[in-house]
Amino acid sequence: MSTNTIVNIFGKNYTLGVDQDHPTDHVQLVAQLIDERMQQVKGEIRADSPLQVAILASLNLVEELMSLREDYASAESDITQRTSRLTASLGLLFAEVEASSSDS
């Protein structure tokens, strides 16, 4: 079941649909983040055009998202490498324990 919520972004109200995947609190938080970024951009460039502010804020947010994705991929790769090394080390250790058990 879908309902609506009203958010305020850059002084303008928008009615947005909410559902189980995007609950009201989440939609409100996203709208607040967008509004804050637009206010920040407006203060930095002193643009009069809301469209220009929105585009620059969007570019900032996408750049941040791309950076976070790269960081995530790097961390994921590091975890995969460490897990492989740990698995190999444990395999060797278990093989040594098995070999010493069979020698006894």
N, C-alpha and C positions, 0 to 999 in steps of 0.2 A: 504494500500500500504506500503510495506516494503522497506526501503533504508538501506544503510550502513554508518557507521562512523568508523573512525580509532582512536583508543585510544593507549596510550603508558603506559605500566605497567612494571615497573622495567627494563626500557631500551629496551623493545621490543614492536613493534607495532602489534596490533591485529585489524582485521576488524570485527566489530560486527554489527548485524542487529538492526535497530531501527524501531519502529512503533508507533502508537498512544498511546499504553499503556506504551511504553518505549521510549520517545523522545530522541533526540540527547543530549540535555542538561543533562538529567537524566543519560544516559549511560556514558557520560563524567565525571559527578560528581562521580558516582559509581567507575569508573576506577581510578579516582584521589584518592579516599579514599583507595582503595586497594593498589595503588602505595605508598601512604604515609605510610600505615601500614607496607608494606614490607620494606620500607626504614628504618622505626623505628626499626623493628625487626632485620634487618641487622646490624644496629648500636649497638644494645644491645648484640647480640650474636656473631657478626663477622663471620657469616657463609659464606662459599664460594659457597655453592650449592643453586641456585635459587629455586630448588624444596623444600629444607629444609626451606628456608625463606618463601616460599609461604604457606607451611603447617603450620608453626608456626603463620604466620599472619592470616591464616584462622581460626586457633584455637582461637586466640585472638578475632577476629571478631565474631565468633559464641558464645564465652563466653559472650561478650558484648551484643549480641542480646538476649541470654537467660536471662541475668540479666534484660534487658529492658522489656522483656516479663513478667517476674515475677513482676517487678515494676508496669507494666500496669495492670496485673491481680489483684494485691493488691489494686491499686487505683480504679479500676472498682468495686471491692467488697466493698470498703469503700463507694463509691458513691451510690451503690445499698442499702447498709444499711442505710445511711443517708437519702436517698430518701424515703425508707420505713418508717423510724421514722417520717420524715416530713409529709408524707401522713397521717400517723396515727394521728399525732398531729392536722393537719388541719381537719381531719374527726371529732375528738372530739370537736374542736372549732366550727365547723359548726353545730354539733349536739347541743351544748350548745346555740348557737345563735338561732337556730330553736326552741329549747325548750323555751327560754325566749320570743321569738316572739309569740309563741302560747299561752303563759301564759298571755300575755298582752291583 
